[in-house]
């Protein structure tokens, strides 16, 4: 690997060009030196190559993360790479166009298999790569030539014996080998909208029995895709590798909105634009496609369809309100949220009998320092005037209980009585959902609550889950809700929070 000029040296040469008289023979020598340095930079590193080939490129921090990973793949240091990232973040431009072009420039004797969810799309990538390799700007960096008989966009050879082969998901790859196998978005939106898990299984079966078997000794696999489901290609490959102790994969997850709330690609996407997309999409689609956090009902205790939907604009008249807080540690110490849910009991006529039901009136979660948490809890208490306000005595809950009581607000410390672990708590209230007694409005915040419960216990967050179980267990223990499965001799009289 040739030595590159330092920034200081380049600056000196550029200053010298301004000082030399016109016609000086040194000018051509300096230009030749600088051009050679630029060429070597493009050969050694992916990002300089990208900037040279793509004049309108707008770099973001995630591009450097991708570039570093691609370089390790090219050097043979990384054999299995998955990058999950949102739409419109240069996923395909990097993985299916510029990376194979750069790789074949460095290793013109190697073989590349490129796949996408349709053959047409894969061949389109092949055409772009072929055209770039044959362009003048590319030839100024790499001497890679295509063989004289290379005509087809989806399959062509280099003069050094390397080849490029493009194929859609489901296509045959018999007789082809790969030093680099690139899989770009193997799932289509049309397939995902079917809601049938079998569409993901078919892609995994094709991958494992087809392209995966075509890898050359020492070859590498690069998968760059948007997440759709826990059962998509990323999910199935990672699960198989973990269960069977197979090859180790490096997985890079790039969410559109970072935990800080700022965009991943701030140089291109404004936060307001992403927030608008988030507001338009269902929670499950946003979390999967944009945040790379698909939810799943596999193993879920409370499934989406267990909720009853309240389709009136106004909630029913409720007889009793309970507000429940699950608090996090200090904002600077952990990534957990503080969450609050507000619930009410109302009665519905069922075959001549008044039957108690539960509806969620509000759900909220946010990362907050304690002063903001205290202020928010007080505002929510004033807004809803709950009959019972409960807070679990953990993390910031203990000082919150103390501060609220100092303000004269009746508050209950909460310790679940039906098991101390989270799964036991959810199981203890699951039959309320299964019996069709739990209602929700059609709002964004309710969608987020439903999704978090549906993804439990496999989701990334469970703050709303904890708040929900605290509230529903208190409802049940207070005798508001009774089921056939409850003990017949248990009888409680609902009382106002002041009496607790």
VEXZAMI-738049 format. One record per residue: x, y, z of N, C-alpha, C in turn. Coordinates in pm, whole numbers, plus 50000, padded with zeros to 5 digits. Layout:
XYZXYZXYZ
...
% end
This chain:
500854988150000500005000050000500895012450000
500715020849899501565032549883501275042949989
502305050850023502135061650118501375073050053
500465078950129499685090050079500245103050133
499975113750061500405126950106499615130850231
500235138050321499525143150437498755155650396
497835159850481497075172050452497995184150441
498995184350528499935195650526500695196050394
501095184150346501855183550219500975187950103
499725183550102498815187649995498625202749997
498475208350117498295222750130499505230350078
500695224850106501915231250059501995231049906
501645219649847501695218649701500695228049635
499495229149693498495238149636498945252649646
499585256249758500105269849773501225272349673
502015262049648503125263449553502615265949412
501485259549378500895261549245500505276149224
500045282649330499665296749319500875305749303
502025301149353503225309549352504045307749225
503985295949162504825293349046504365301748926
505325306548848504985314348728504335305448622
503485311248542502795303748437503825297848340
503635285148304504545278248212505675270948282
505725271848415506795264948488506615249748474
507685242448445507585227748431507195220948564
507375227948675507025222148804505505220748822
504775228948750503315228448764502765214948722
503215210248607502745197148557503155185948653
504355186948709504815176648801503945176148927
503585188048977502745188549098501365183049069
500805186848952499495181748914499525166448903
500565161248844500705146748830500805140048967
501565146249057501715140749193500385140749268
499645152049258498365152949327497335143349269
497365141549136496445132349072496745117849112
498035114749122498425101249164498005098649309
498105109049393497695107649532496185105449542
495415112949463493955111249463493575097249415
494255092649311493975079249257494245068549363
495355069949434495715059949534494745060249652
494275072149687493285073149795491995065849757
491565067649633490355060949586490525045849581
491725041349555491965026849551492005020949691
492605028049783492795022549917491545023750005
490745034149982489605036850070488335039149991
487235034050044485965034349972485375048349964
485415056050073484775069250072485385078949970
486705080049956487235088649850486775084349712
486645071049692486135065949564484715070649542
483875069949646482485074349636482425089049596
483205097249666483175111649637483645114649494
484595106949446485125109149311484105105049205
483365094249230482425089049131481065095949138
480725101749254479385107149275479525121649321
479495130649226479765144749256478685150949345
477455145949341476355151649420476195144849555
477125136349592477025128749716476995137849838
476055135149930475945142550056476325132950168
477515133950222477965124050320477315125850456
477065114650522476575114450660477445104950741
477305105150872478115096650957477885081850929
476655078250892476375064150866477095059150741
477415068250649478155064050530479555059450566
480185066350661481525062250703481485048850775
480405046550852480245033650919480145022450815
479355024850711479215014950604480525013050530
481205024050502482465023450427483515015350502
483625017650633484595010150714484304995250708
483014991650714482644977550709482944971650571
482624978950465482904974050330484404971850308
485214980750361486664979350345487174966850415
486624963850533487024951550604486584939150528
485424940050464484974928850380485934926850263
486294937750196487184936850081488554931450118
489034934850236490344930050280490304915750334
489094910050343488964896450393488924895550544
488804906950613488784906950760487384904350815
486354907050737484964905350778484274896750673
483764885150716483194875550622481674876150614
481024880650723479554880550726479074893850781
478404901650696477984915150733476514917150701
475764922450797474384926750776474284941350817
473734949450729473454963450760471964965650743
471284969250851469854972450846469704987550854
469024993250756468915007750750467605011850683
467165024250706465855028650655465875031850507
464705033350446464625037350304465225051150283
465685053550160466175066550116467365071450198
468265062250229469505065750299470725060550224
470625059550090471705055049998472105040550021
471155032450060471425018150083471905011349954
471115012549848471425005649724472575012149648
472635025549653473725032349584475075027649637
475145025749769476395021049828476625006249806
475634998049842475844983549846475794976949709
474924981749621474694974849495475314981749374
475814993749392476395001149280477855004549304
478135012249406479505017049426480425006549488
479914998749583480784988749646481254977949548
480364971649469480884961649374481804967749268
481544980249231482424986949134483824988649193
483884993349315485174995449383485884982149407
485124972049448485704958849476486324952749350
485614953449237486164947849113487314956249059
487374968849098488534976749061489774971949135
489604968749263490714963749342491074949349308
490054941349281490254927049257489524922849129
490064926249013489374923348887489264908448855
489974900148930489914885748906488834878848991
488154886449078487184880649170485794879949107
484904872849179483544870549130482524876649226
481544883449168480504890049246479144884749204
478314880849301476904877949275476094888549347
475244895249271474404906049322472944901949316
472214903249427470804899549427469934910849479
468694910949433467664920249481466344912649477
465254918749524464004911049534463374908249398
463774915249292463314911749156464514911049063
464394902848959465474901648861465674914848788
464594921948760464694934748690465534944748768
465314945348898466064954648981467534950548988
467784937449004469164932649011469924935548882
469274933248768469914935948639470154950948623
469244959048676469434973548671470694977748745
470954971548861472194974148933473394969848849
473264958148786474354953048702474694962548588
473674968548531473894978048421474654990348472
474274995348591474945007048645476415004048676
476674992348735478044988648766478864987248638
478284980348539478994978348411479324991748346
478345000948344478575013848281479625022048356
479615021048489480625028448564482015022848540
482135009648541483445003548518484005007548381
483125009448284483575013248150483765028048130
483475036248232483545050748216484985055948227
485205067948175486535073948177486985077248319
486055082748402486455086348537486855074248619
486215062848593486585050548663487945045548614
488155046148485489405041348427490605049748471
490345062148512491435070448563491905065748701
491105057548766491455052348899491865037748893
491045029748827491305015348818491525011148672
492465002048647492694997348510491784985748469
490804982248555489934970748528489184972748395
489264962548311488584962748182487584951348174
486504953648099485564942948072486034935047950
485724922247950486104913947836485314918247713
485864915547598485274920447473483874914947448
483584902947497482284896947470481254899547580
481544908847673480604912047781479564921947730
478354917047709477284925547655476124926947754
475724915947816474544916047901474774924348028
473754931948066473884940348184473954932148312
473264920848314473184912948435474254902248449
475074900148348476164890348359477274894348263
478404897948317479534901848236480834898248307
481924898348229483224893948280484254904948267
485274904048350486424913048337487494906148254
488424913948206489514908248124490484899948208
490344900848342491214893248431490584880248480
489404876848426488764864348464487694865848572
487514877748622486444879848720485104880948652
484024879848728482714881648666481694887348764
480644892848707479544898948780478264892248733
477444887848830476204880748797475084886348883
474004891148819472864896948890471684887348882
470964886148994469844876848996468794881749096
467544879149066466464882449157466214871149256
465574874449367465254864249468464394853349404
464794840949426464084829649368464734824249243
465654832049183466314827749060467404817349086
467754810048980468774799548991470164805448976
471114800149052472504804649045473444792949015
472884782548959473684770648929474844774148837
476024769248870477204771348787477934784248814
477444792248907478094804948939478694804249079
479834811049096480474811949226480624826449267
480874828849396480974842649443482064844049548
482954853849525483854858249632483144868149722
482224875649661481354884849736479924882349691
479054879149788477624877849764476954889849828
476294898149746475614910149794474114908149781
473404909449891471954908249892471364921549934
470634927749844470084941149866468564940249873
467994943149989466544943150009465854931149944
465994919350002465424907349941463904906549950
463284914850034461824914550050461194926749983
460124924549911459404935549848458274940349939
457854952649918456754958149997455464950449971
455274946049847454074938449813454004925449893
455144918749909455164906449987454874909350135
455504919650185455334922850327453894926450360
453204932950266451814937050290450854925250296
451294913550248450434901750254450204897150398
451164900450486451034896250624451174881350644
451754874750547451914860150553453364856750584
453654850750699455054847450733455724838450631
454934831250552455514821950455456364829150350
456054841950322456844849050221458284851050269
458474852550400459824853950454460534840350457
459774830050486460364816650488460874812750351
460134816450245460554812950108461874819750073
462034832350115463294839450087464454832750160
464244829050285465314822450360465674808950299
464664801450257464924788550193465734790350065
465364800449987466114803149863467554807049894
467724815749994469074819950032469934808150076
469404799850165470204789150223470484777750126
469574775550033469774764549938470364769049806
470374782249781470884787349655472154795549670
472034808849679473224817549683474234813949792
473744810049908474674806750017475604795349978
475114786249896475924774649855476904777949743
476794789949686477654793549572478894801249617
479084802749746480194810849796481524803449775
482504810749724483844805349706484514803449843
485524794749854486274793649980486814807350022
486554811150146487004824150194486144835750150
485024832750084484154843350033483384850350144
482774861850110482054870150207480624872650161
479764875150259478354878250232478044891950291
477424900350211476984913650255475484914650232
474724916650339473284918450329472954932550376
472334940250290471934953950324470444954950297
469674957650401468224957150384467494965550488
466254968250457465324974250550464574963050621
464374964450752463654954050827462154954650799
461564942850798460124941750778459454933950890
460144923750940459534914651036460634907551113
460274901851227461224893351300461614881151218
460784877451119461044865651038461634868950902
462034881450881462654884750753464044878450746
464774881150638466034874150616467034877050728
467124889650770468014892850883467644884751005
466374884751041465934877751161466224862951156
465944856551043466134842051034467614838251032
468444846050964469874843050961470484844451100
470164855451169470724857751302470234847151400
468944843851393468414833551483469054819951459
469234816451331469854803651298471294803151346
472004814351330473404814851373473514813351524
472574819251598472614818551744472244804651796
471194798851736470714785851785471664774451752
472274775251634473084763951589474584766551604
474914777851669476314781451689477074781351557
476464787851457477054788251323477964800451309
478234804051183479144815051153478684828051220
479644835851263479354848251334479104859651237
478024866851260477644878251176477864891351251
478324901351178478344914851233477104921951182
476284926751274475034933351238475114948051277
474944956751179474944971251201473524976251181
472944982251285471584987351277471605002551277
470985008351176471005022851158469575028151155
469065033151269467695038451274467615052451214
466485055551154466305068751093466385079851197
465785077451313465875086851425466685080351536
467745087051576468625081951680467945083151817
468465076251920467885077552053467775092052101
468655100552052468605114752089467435122052024
466785115451924465725121851849466195128651723
467515129351704468065135651584468115125751469
468065130751345468115121651229469475114951216
469455102751167470685095651135471485103251030
470785108150928471425115250817470985129850824
471555137350919471125150950943471435160150826
472405156450746472805164750632471765164250519
470855154350525469885152650417468445153250468
468185146450579466825145850633466665155850748
465595163650742465245172150855464415163950955
464585166651082463855159351184462345160551164
461875172451123460445174451103459905165350993
460685163050889460245154350781460095139950827
461055135250905460975121650957459835120351058
459635130451141458535130051237457195129651164
457105136451049455865136150970455615122250914
456675115650865456535101950817456105092750931
456725094651045456385086451163454905087951198
454385100151190452985102651224452035096151124
452465094950999451605089350894451575074150893
452685067950933452795053450924452235046651048
451725034351034451405026451152452665024251234
452495022851365453655021451453454515009551412
453884998251379454654986351344455514988451222
454974995751123455734998150999456885007851024
456625018451102457695027951134458815021051210
458465013451314459485006851395460314997151313
459684989851223460424979951142461254986851034
460614994350947461294999550828462235011050859
461855019850949462665031750974463565030451097
463125022951197463935021651319464655008351328
464414999351234465064986151231464744978351358
463504979851405463074973251528461714966751506
461654956251424460354949851399459794943251524
458494944451539457834937651651457254924451601
457054915551691456564902251655455584897351759
454584889551714453644883451807454034869051839
455164864651785455624851351820456044851451966
455364843752047455664843452189455004854552267
454204862952198453534873952268452464868652362
452354874752477451314870852573450034878452543
450164891152508449004899452473449124903352326
448294897752243448364899952099447504911952059
447794917351943447114929351897445594927451891
445174915851840443744913751819442964911851949
443664910852061442964909452190442334922652236
442804933752183442264946752222440914949152154
440014955752226438774960552167438974975152127
438474978852010438704992451958437485001251986
437715012352055436675022252083436705032451970
435695031951883435755040051761435005053351771
434475056551888433885069851907434975080151932
434675092551897435645103251918435875105952066
434845104352146434955106952289434955093752365
435745092852472435755080552552434435079052627
434155067052678432925065152757433035072052892
431905073652956431885078953093432445068253186
433515071553257434145061553343433805064353488
433735053553567433375054753708434585056153800
435735052253751436925052453837438155053553747
439095061753787440315063953708441545060453791
442445053253728443715050353795444855054353701
445845060653758447015065053680448245057853734
449055052753643450175044053682451465048853618
452495050453702453815054853654454845043753670
455605041353565456815033153571457985042353540
458835044753636459885054853620461235048453587
462055056053518463395051353478464435057453570
465675053253549466795059653617467025073253555
468015080453603468315093653548468565092553398
468115102553325468205102753179469625100353130
470605105553202472005104653158472605090853182
471935082753265472515069953303472015058253221
470765058953175470185047653105469335052352989
469045042952897468225046152780466755043152803
466375039252926464985036052954464125048652956
462825046352937461855057252943461135057053078
460585068353115459565068853219458225068653146
457305060253196456045058253124454865059953219
453785065553166452555067453242451365063053157
450495054953215449235051453150448095055153243
446985059553184445795063553259444625054953211
443915048753305442875038953272441575042453344
440465037953287439175040053350438265028053337
437435026053438436435015353435435105021353386
434475014453293433125018253251432305005453239
430985007053229430114995453231429324994453100
429254982153049428514979352924427414969352954
426294971152886425174961952902425434949452817
425534938052882425724925352814424614915852858
423664913852766422534904952794421814908752923
421584921652940420824926453054421614928753179
422914925953177423754928053295424804938753267
425084946653369426124956753357427484950253385
428334949753283429624943053296430734953553290
431644952753386432744962253392433754959753280
434194970453213435234969953111436284980453145
437434979653078438534988953103438924995652972
439195008452977439675015552859440905023752896
441895023752807443065032152829442735046152780
442905055852866442565069752836443745077752786
444955073552823446145080852780447365072052805
448365073552722449645066452740450755075852696
451815076052775452905085652752454215079352799
455265081652722456585077852770457615087552714
458645090252794459665099952754460885097852842
462055101252789463275101452870463345115052939
463445114853071463385127453146464315127053265
464905138453296465575140353422464515141953531
464915140353657463925140253764463085152953773
463665165053762462805177053772461695177053666
462015172753544460995172253439459975161253469
460445149953522459545139053559458545143653665
459045150253766458175155253874457135165053819
457575174253734456665184153676455595177353589
456035167653507455105160753419454085152553497
454555145453601453645137453684452575146253749
452975158053795452025167253856450995172153754
451475175553633450565180353528449565169553488
450035156953478449125146053441448095143653553
448525144853676447605143053788446515153853784
446925166253758445945177053749444995175053631
445515170453518444705168753398443625158153415
443975146753478443055135553484442365134053619
442905140353725442325139053859442005124453891
442985115653886442725101353905442275098354048
441455088054060441045083554193442205076654264
443055070254188444245063854244445455067054157
446525071454221447795073854152448825064354213
449385055554129450335045654180451675047154110
452735044854185454095045554134454885034054195
455555026354111456385015654165457635021854229
457975017054347459075022954422460405017354374
460855022354258462145018454202462675030254121
463975029754091464595040254010464195054054064
463615062453975463195075854020461855075754088
461235063754103459925062954166459925066854312
460965062854386460995065854530461005080854557
461905088654496461845103154520460575109654464
460015103854356458775109454302457635107754402
457555095954464456535093554567456675103854679
457885105854725458155115254834457735129354797
458115133754676457825147454634456335149754613
455645139754556454205141354533453445141854666
453865133754762453205134154892453445147454963
454635153154944454925166355001453965176854948
453505174954822452565184354762451125181354801
450935171354887449595167954934448815159054842
449485152554747448805143754653448795129554708
447605123454725447555109654773448145100254668
449095092154708449815083754613450075070154677
450035059654596450245046154645451555040654592
452345035154683453505027554639452985014154587
453625009154483453084997054419454114985954417
453684974454465454484962154454453534951254408
453704945954286452774935954234452694923854326
451474918954345451274907654437451244894254368
451214894554234451134881754162452454878654093
453524878454168454824875454108455614888054084
456904887254103457724899254094458344901253956
458344891053869458984893053739457964898253638
458464904253533457624911153436456664901553365
457154889753328456314880353254455154875753341
455404873453470454334869353560453274880253569
453694892853570452734903853578451834904053454
452444902653337451654902953214450704891053208
451174879453247450314867653250449124869753343
449364877053452448314879053552447164887653500
447394895653395446324904153340445914899853200
446554889753144446304885953005444874881152982
444244874953084442874870153063441874881553056
442214893353109441354905053089441274908452941
442424907752873442464910352728441754899252652
442044886752689441454875352619439934875152633
439414880752742437974881152764437294892852695
438064901052624437494912252549437064923952634
437694925552750437304936252842438164948752832
439244948152756440204959352751440054966852619
439844979852629439554988252512440644998552490
440705003252368441665013552329441055022252220
441395035252218440945043852108441865042351987
441455047851876442275047451755443135060051749
444215059951825445135071251830446565066151815
447455075551788448865071851772449445066251902
449175072852014449755068252139449215054452178
447945051752142447395038552171448055027952084
448345031451958449065022051870450415018351930
451125028151984452435025552043452325016252164
451285018252244451045009552358450764995252313
449894993852213449544980552161450784973452107
451624980752032452814974651974453814970152081
453974978352184454934974652289454464962152363
453174961252389452654949252454452734937052363
452504939052232452564927952137453984922752120
454974931352138456364927052121456964921252249
456264922852363456764917452489456604902252491
457584894552536458794898552608460034900252521
459864901152388461014901552300461354915552250
460594925752293460844939152245462004946052315
462414957352260463534964852317463134972652441
461854976252452461404984352566460154978152626
459994979952758458814974652826458284984452930
458564997152913458165007153012456645008753017
456005009452899454545010152895453924997152942
454604986052916454124973052964454034973153117
455094977653182455124977953328454034987153384
453874998753323452845007953369451455001853353
451244994853241449944988553216449634977653317
450584968853342450314957853435450084962953577
450814973353616450584979253748449134983853762
448644990953660447294996353665446244985353663
446384975753573445364965353560445364955853679
446514953253737446534945153859445844952253973
446024965353982445344972954087443834972854065
443404974353939441984973353910441434959953957
442174949553925441694936153958441704933754109
442764937854173442874935754317441864944254393
441404954954331440414963554395438994958954373
438814947854300437484942454280436674949054171
437294957654091436554963953982436204953653874
437154944753847437014935053739436914921153797
435964913553753435864899553794435684890853672
436304879153676436194869353570435784856153630
435344847153545434954833853593436124826653657
437344830553618438544823853671438934829053808
438334840053854438664845553984438044837054096
438624837854213438074830754327436714836654363
435724827854386434364832454410434234840254541
435044836854641434874843254771435654856254783
436364860254675437074872954682436104884354658
436024893554748435094904654733435714917254790
435814927354705436404939954747435424951154713
435484961654790434654973354763435534984454710
435264989554590436075000554535436035012454628
437195018354652437285030154738438105040954670
437865052954707438615064054651440055063954701
440935070654622442355070354654442635076054793
441825085154840442065091754969442025081855085
441325070755063441195061155170442295050755170
443155050655069444215040555061445315043755160
% end
